[in-house]
Amino acid sequence: MRVLTLFAIMVLLTACGQQEEAEKKQSQPVVTMPQQNFDTARITRGGRLFKEYCAECHGDKAQGAANWRQKGADGKYPAPPLDGTGHAWHHPKKILLMTIRDGTGKLGGSMPAWGSQLSEQDMNDIITWFQVKWPDEIYAEWVKRDAQSN
Ligand code: HEC
């Protein structure tokens, strides 16, 4: 009988120990934030291009149109935010580039195509400019998704 009780206590203690271990693991930071080591010259350049080509619809801080979640009278969505408060971070780099280059006209949207006016470098600099605005957690999640898409 005593042996059984002892055994039961040991099992309990082991279980507690394991739980403690698990809790310890949880309290440690789960992700290491990727550093947003962006080149300031590229950010400045991207910001200038954004104001020239994109701000008219997406807002000068990339905040998007006020009612971007609702289709307009034309049945199309207004320009969404690109500052991390919308969905742009769901898309890997190649999809962001494709949207900017080709627009969404073919998909029934009203984002214009910029491929004939902007170089790949221009588009990358613009993306860099708005990605700097993304909170660290959002950027970290995007980096993960972007890596998985390749
Ligand atoms: C004439 C208005 C207009 C201009 C100018 C414009 N956009 Fe857009 N953009 C839109 C609209 C509207 C959408 C949503 C498209 C859809 O729903 O199909 C969009 C969508 C996007 C998306 C996808 C966002 C997401 O959450 O999926 C990106 C990225 C984007 N635009 C970048 C740009 C960039 C960069 C520029 C400047 C080079 C630009 N846009 C200029 C209207 C515009």
Residues whose N, C-alpha, C, O or C-beta is under 5 A from the ligand:
A	BS01	HEC	Y53 C54 E56 C57 Y77 P78 A79 P80 P81 G86 H87 A88 L96 T99 I100 T104 G109 S110 M111 P112 W114 I126
